[in-house]
Amino acid sequence: MTMQSHVAELERRHQALEKQLREETIRPATDDTRIADLKRRKLILKDEIARLKGATLH
């Protein structure tokens, strides 16, 4: 897997988590623990994407 395809996969997963987060927040009985988990997982992916993109620039 190339670096570019790996970053693309991470971005796809980040978008999927964003969709799940939106769906969770519009539910009548939102689960705060699940929302926090989704946000944490999104942040981890965002940091990894930024790290990989930064590594390709250097």
Secondary structure as a PSIPRED ss2 file (coil, helix, strand):
# PSIPRED VFORMAT (PSIPRED V4.0)

   1 M C   1.000  0.000  0.000
   2 T C   1.000  0.000  0.000
   3 M H   0.000  1.000  0.000
   4 Q H   0.000  1.000  0.000
   5 S H   0.000  1.000  0.000
   6 H H   0.000  1.000  0.000
   7 V H   0.000  1.000  0.000
   8 A H   0.000  1.000  0.000
   9 E H   0.000  1.000  0.000
  10 L H   0.000  1.000  0.000
  11 E H   0.000  1.000  0.000
  12 R H   0.000  1.000  0.000
  13 R H   0.000  1.000  0.000
  14 H H   0.000  1.000  0.000
  15 Q H   0.000  1.000  0.000
  16 A H   0.000  1.000  0.000
  17 L H   0.000  1.000  0.000
  18 E H   0.000  1.000  0.000
  19 K H   0.000  1.000  0.000
  20 Q H   0.000  1.000  0.000
  21 L H   0.000  1.000  0.000
  22 R H   0.000  1.000  0.000
  23 E H   0.000  1.000  0.000
  24 E H   0.000  1.000  0.000
  25 T H   0.000  1.000  0.000
  26 I H   0.000  1.000  0.000
  27 R C   1.000  0.000  0.000
  28 P C   1.000  0.000  0.000
  29 A C   1.000  0.000  0.000
  30 T C   1.000  0.000  0.000
  31 D C   1.000  0.000  0.000
  32 D H   0.000  1.000  0.000
  33 T H   0.000  1.000  0.000
  34 R H   0.000  1.000  0.000
  35 I H   0.000  1.000  0.000
  36 A H   0.000  1.000  0.000
  37 D H   0.000  1.000  0.000
  38 L H   0.000  1.000  0.000
  39 K H   0.000  1.000  0.000
  40 R H   0.000  1.000  0.000
  41 R H   0.000  1.000  0.000
  42 K H   0.000  1.000  0.000
  43 L H   0.000  1.000  0.000
  44 I H   0.000  1.000  0.000
  45 L H   0.000  1.000  0.000
  46 K H   0.000  1.000  0.000
  47 D H   0.000  1.000  0.000
  48 E H   0.000  1.000  0.000
  49 I H   0.000  1.000  0.000
  50 A H   0.000  1.000  0.000
  51 R H   0.000  1.000  0.000
  52 L H   0.000  1.000  0.000
  53 K H   0.000  1.000  0.000
  54 G H   0.000  1.000  0.000
  55 A H   0.000  1.000  0.000
  56 T H   0.000  1.000  0.000
  57 L H   0.000  1.000  0.000
  58 H C   1.000  0.000  0.000
